[in-house]
């Protein structure tokens, strides 16, 4: 079928790609980058198992580093088997949401636990007037960081762990039943538009919670490259959700043309997956620089500081 807005079968896709040298080259490049991302993670596992003895923070760090090969391999799977796109995107979103939870727990571990984190900020305030949601909201003032405030920040971040995977799960079911097609994505009567709006808002608020956590924690933590640790996760959230929204909007206004059986919406998702593989590879390199040093010494210093503050 010419310019179909449904994901093509592999038999149709590969028969068309036989005469598209450029597309084949792009697919090979995507495969190589995904392989390098995976090799990079396996080497990081070896490094942390040999040189990092903190058994409390090591699993969380490895979980955060595993995000990049998982997202990259799922994006590659979507390129090679387009029909698998809904389930691949769902798995990536599910693990990304889990990593957001692990990052919050990692920050608490750097303080020596939630109790130590609250005690470290005793009598001090945090600001909620930060981007991307509330940088211009003058009604927000400085708030004392208490256990209740910390719980509220966690809720802002962790809502993403339920909202986005749940949305993608519903879309996967609708797609398998033939009730959802990509060309219906901008019709107000279709559920996809509203679910996409909710997903985007959820992502923005999760990034907002991470920014609030980062600005509060960096005043107390002398941890090297802490800003890069937060930046890698925020960048992944941005490219995973916002980029696809922009490309689908371009496809709706026919800025992305169809090729063969692949309609504009199908091609926009393919472009997103190829760009995602490149971006995730670069973010993985940045994360390697952010996390790759023996942190147990730094953690020990932070623990002593917390003990002195308690005394």
N, C-alpha and C positions, 0 to 999 in steps of 0.2 A: 504494500500500500504506500502511495506516494505521500510524503510529508505527514505521516501519522503522528498524533500527539500521544501515542502510547509507546511504552518501551519496546523496542524490537527484539525478536528472538535472535539468538546467536547465529543461527543458520542464515537469517536474512542479513544481519549485520556484517558477518564475515564475508559473505558473497559481495557486498558492496565495497568493503574495505580492500578487496583485491586490487582495485585500480586506483586507490588513494594512497600514494606513497607518503604524502605529508602526514596523514592521519596515522599510518602505520609507524612512522618515525616518532610521532608524539606518544603513541602508546608504548613503544619500546623505552623511550626516555622515562615515562611514568613508571614502568616496571623496574628500571634500573634504580631510580630514586627511592622507590618503595623498598627495594632490596637493601640499599645502603642505609635507609632509616632503620630497618630491622637489624642489620649487622651492628650498627651503632648502639642500639639498645642492648644487644647480647653482650657487647664488649663492656658496656656500663654495668651490667649485672655481674660480670666477672670482676670488674674493678671494685665495686662496693662489697662484694662477698669477700674479697681479699684485704681491703684496706679500710673498711668501715665496720666498727664493732658495735655501734649503737643499735641494738635490736629493736628499740622502740620506734626510732625514726626511719631506719633503713627500709622497711616494707612500704612505708608511705612514699618515700622518695622514689623507689623503684616503680610503684604504682603510677606516680605522676609521669615518670619517664616512659612507661609502657604506653601512655596515651598516644604518642606520636606514631609508632609502628602500627597500632591498632587502627587509628583513623586512616593512615596511609594505605594499609592493606585493604580496608573496606572500600575506600575510594577507588583503588585499582580494581577490586572485584566489580564495582559498579560500571567501570569502563569496559571490562571484558565480558560481563554478563549483565546487560542493562536491566533485565527483568528482576535481578536481585537487588536493585537500588533501594526499594523501601526497607527491606530487612537489614541491609548493610548500613543504611543511615540510622536506623533504629538502634543497632548494636553500638555504633560510634557514639550516638547521643547518650545512650545508657552509661557507657563507660566514662564519657566526659563528665556527666553529672556526678558519678561516683568520685572522680578525681577532684571535683570542686569540694566535696566533703573531706577528702583526704588532705587537701591543702589547708583547710581551716584547722583540722586536727594537728597538722604538722606545725603550724604557727603556735598553737597551744603547747605542743611538746617542747618547742624552743624556749618557752617560758618556764617549763617544768611542770606543765599541767594547767588546767583551767583555773584551779584555785590560786596557783602562783601568779597567773596572768592577771586575775582580778586584784590580787594584793599588790602587784607591781604598779597598777594604775590607780591605787587607792588615793582619793583626793584629787585626781587629775581628770581632765575632760577630753572628749573626742568631738570632732565636728562631723555633721551629716551634710554639710553644704559642699558636696564634692560632685564632679562629673561621674557618669554621663547623665544622671537623672535630676540632681538637685543643686547644681553649681550656682544657679541664679535664684534659688529660693531663699529670700531674705527672712522668712518666718522661722527657719531652722537656726537654732542657737547651739552653743556649746553644751554638751550633755556629759554628766559624770559617767564614767565607765564602771558600771556595777554588773553583778551577775545577770540582772534582768536586761540591762542594755546589751550585754554580750549575747544573750539568748536571742534578742530581737535581731541583731546583726546576722546571727546564724540562720534564722528563719528567712531573712531576705536572700541569703546566698543559697540555702539548701532547697528553697522552693523549686529551683531549676531541676533538682534531682527527681522531681515528681511530674512537673508540668510538661517539659519538652519530651521525655520518653513516652509519657502518656499520650501526648498529641500524635507523635509518630506511630505509636501502636495503633491508635484509632485509624489513622490514614492508611496504614498497612492493611488493616482489615477491610476498610472501604475499597481500597484498590483491588484486593484479591476477589472481592465480590462484584467488581465492575461498577461500583457506585461513585468512584472518584477518578477523574481524568485530568491530566495536566492542563489541558486547554480550558478547563473550567476554573482555574485558580484565581481569576480576578472577577468572577461573577459574584455580586453581593448575595445572591440566593444560595451559593454553594458554601459548604461548611469549611472548605480549605482556607478561604480568605480569612475568616474569623479565627481559625486555629493558628494560622500563620501570624496574625497580629498578636495573639496571646503569647505565642512562642517568642516573638521578637521582644515584647515587653518583659517577659520573664528573663530573657537573656540579659537585657539592659539592667534590670534590677539585681541580677546575680553579679554582674560586673561592678555595679554600684556598691554592693556589699563587700566585694573584694577590695575595692579602692578604699572604703572606710576602714577596713581591717588593716590594709597596708599602711595608710597614713598614721593610724594609731600605733601599730607595732614597731614601725621603723624608729620611733622616738626612744624606744626602750631596748631594742635589739641592736647589738653591734655586729650582727651576723654579716659576713662578706657576701656581696652580690644578692642581697635579699630583694632588692628592687627588680632584679632580673628574674628571680623566681616567680614573683607576682606577674611580671610582664608576660612571661611565656604562657601562662594560663589565660590571661586576659586576651592576648592575641589569638589564641586558639578558639576561644569563645566567639570572638569577632568574626574570624574568617569562616567558621563553621556555620554560622547562622546568617549574619548580615550579608555576606557575599552572595549567597544563593538568592536571597530576597531581591537584591539589586539585579541579578541576572534574569530572574523570572520576570521582573518588571520590564527589562529591555526586550525580552522575548514577547511579552504581551503587546508591545508597540512595534513589533516586527523589526527591531534593530538587530536581531539575530535571525538570520535566514535559515530555511530548512535545507537539508541535503539528503537526497534519496528518500528513504523511508523515515528518516529522522526529522521530525518537526522542530519548530523553533524552541519549544519548551524542552524537548528531549535533548537537543543540542546544548541548551543553556545549562542543563544539569551535567552533561558530559564536560563542558568547559569548566564548570565549578569543580568537578572531581579532579580534573587535571591540574587546575590551579591549586586545589587543596593539597595535592601530593607535593607540589613544589614548595608551597608555603609551610607545610608541616615539616618537610625536610629541613628548611632553614630555621624554623622554630626549634626543632630537635637539636640542631647544632648550638643554638643559643642556650637551650636548657642544659646541654652538656657542659658548657662553660659556666653556667650558673650553679650547678650542683656538684661538679667534679672537683672536689677537694676534700680532705679529711676533716669532716665537720665535728667529729666527736670532741676534738680539742676545744672548738668554739662553744659547743654545747656545755662542756665542763666549765668554761669561763662564765657562761650565762647562769649556770646553776649556782656558782659561788656568789654571783651578784645578787641573785634572788635570795640566797641565804642571808647575805649581809643586810638586804632590805628588810627581811623578816625580823632579824635581830634588832 
